[in-house]
C-alpha cells in the first residue's frame, strides 16, 4: 500500500467534513472490525485497503479485448458519451480496474447504488492522479432473480415517503435481466408524477418515462438513468449477462464444477473461521450446495451436488444427472450457468483482473466467506475497500438547520417538538406578568401610607395592566404556535428526507427522486464533493 496524495484521501479524519458523522458503530461487525485493523486475515487472499491508502502492485494482466469491444457497443447504446474511449482503456492490459456493482432496481434503486458508482469513479480518478491508468466499471447483477428487491422502491412526497412496487412476482426464479417491467409500471409512473409538482418535475419524469416503459427491461432502464446522471464521468457499465463476459467465465465455471469437493471443503473452512471469531455469518451455509446456478427456461435454480459425481437442481423435480452433462452445458452454453453470491466476486475479478473492489458494508461482511473461491481457483485477489456512506442535503435544508443551530444528525433520534422548544423558547410573557403583578401588589402598602384614597386607582391600574398582559400572552402564544408549526413542518420534512420511514436515506429513497429534483446536478455534486473515507457519512450538498 502507498499513502494517497490526492486531496480526497489525504485527510481522512472524522472531522474533515464538519457535517459528517462517525458511522463505524452502525456498520456490520466485520466491517467495523476491518476498519479497526482487526480480522483482516479472514479476507485472505483478498487485501483490505485502509482509509487513506492507495492499492499498490502491478495490474493483473488478462485479455479483456473481446469484452471491451462488446461493452463499447452496449455503452454507446445506453448513451454513454465516452463508451469507446473507456472500452479502449479496458482493453489495455496496463489499466487498473476499479469495480463495484448492484442489482438494477426500480427507478434506479436505492441511492446507495449511485453512491457506489460515484465512489468507483472517484477511486479511478484518484489512481490516475497518482500516475497509473485506471477505469471504473459498474457490474449490474442482471443474473439475480430477487424480484422483491428489484421491483420495489421509495419516493418522497410532501407528506413523506411513498412506497412503489410492481406487484406480485409473476415469474418466480426468472433472472431480472430477462424481465420487462410490464403494465404495472404505468400505475407507478402516474403516481410518481403526482408527487413532484411544477413544470420541471413533470419534464424530468417525462424523460425518465422514455427509459422506464412497460416493454423495457430492468437493466436497460437502469443503465440509461445512471449514464444520464453521471454523463462523461459515468463508469463503464457491465451487464452480467453480456455474451463475451459469459464466454470469459467459462474456464472458471468449469473449475468450480471440477473442483467441487475442494470448494465445499474450503467453503466450510471459511464459515468455521468466521464462527471461531464469534462473528456473524452474513451468508447462511448450505451444505452440499454449489456456488452455481443453472437457468432452465426462465427459472434460475441453485445446483446441488449429489453423491460423488452427480448433481440436481434445488426445487426441481428430476433425477440427478452426471457431472459430465453439466460440464458439457458450460462448454456449449456458458450463458445459462451463473455464480452465486459467494463465487461472483472471484469470477468477476478473474475476468477483469480487478485492482480494487468498492464494496458496501453488508457486501464486505460476506467477503470472509467469499474468499474461499479465490483460494480454490487460484485467482489473483484484488484490494477491497468500503464505499463511503452518503446523505444528500439540499442548501435550503442546510440553511434552515443552521438558523436553529442544528445539524442533520440532531434530527436522527431527538423529538422535534423538544428541539423546537429548546431553540425557539416558550411563553415569555407569563413569567413577566407574574413579576409585574408582584411589583404592583408591593405598592399597596406604600401608597396607602401616602394617601389611602389612591388604593382604588392602584387596583384599577393593576387590573388594566394584567388584562393587557393577558391579551399580549394570547398574541405571543398564537405567534409561537404559528412559528412552532412552521418549524415543526420544516424539521419533519428534513427528517423525512434524511431518514425516510426511520431508515437511512441512501438505503431507502430511489435515485430517480434526486434526479427529478436536481437533474444533472446530482451527478456533479457526487463526483465533485465525494471523499473516500468510509468512516464518516459524506454529506453531498445540492
NORWODA-V903550 format. One record per run of one state. SS is the DSSP state (h for helix, s for strand, l for the rest). FROM is the first residue (numbers start at 0). LEN is the number of residues. If there is no record, write none. Layout:
ss: <SS	SS>
from: <FROM	FROM>
len: <LEN	LEN>
//
This chain:
ss: <l	s	l	h	l	s	l	h	l	h	l	h	l	s	l	s	l	h	l	h	l	s	l	h	l	s	h	l	s	l	h	l	s	l	s	l	h	l	s	l	h	l	h	l	s	h	l	s	l	h	l	h	l	s	l	s	l	s	l	s	h	l	h	s	l	h	l	s	l	h	l	s	l	s	l	h	l	h	l	h	l	h	l	h	l	h	l	h	l	s	h	l	h	l	s	l>
from: <0	1	3	6	10	21	22	23	26	28	35	39	43	46	48	52	54	64	77	82	91	95	102	105	108	109	110	129	133	140	146	150	151	157	159	165	175	178	179	180	183	195	197	211	216	217	233	235	239	242	258	259	276	288	296	298	306	309	313	320	322	332	333	336	339	340	352	353	359	360	377	382	386	388	393	394	403	407	411	415	424	428	450	451	498	499	502	504	507	508	510	518	520	529	535	541>
len: <1	2	3	4	11	1	1	3	2	7	4	4	3	2	4	2	10	13	5	9	4	7	3	3	1	1	19	4	7	6	4	1	6	2	6	10	3	1	1	3	12	2	14	5	1	16	2	4	3	16	1	17	12	8	2	8	3	4	7	2	10	1	3	3	1	12	1	6	1	17	5	4	2	5	1	9	4	4	4	9	4	22	1	47	1	3	2	3	1	2	8	2	9	6	6	1>
//
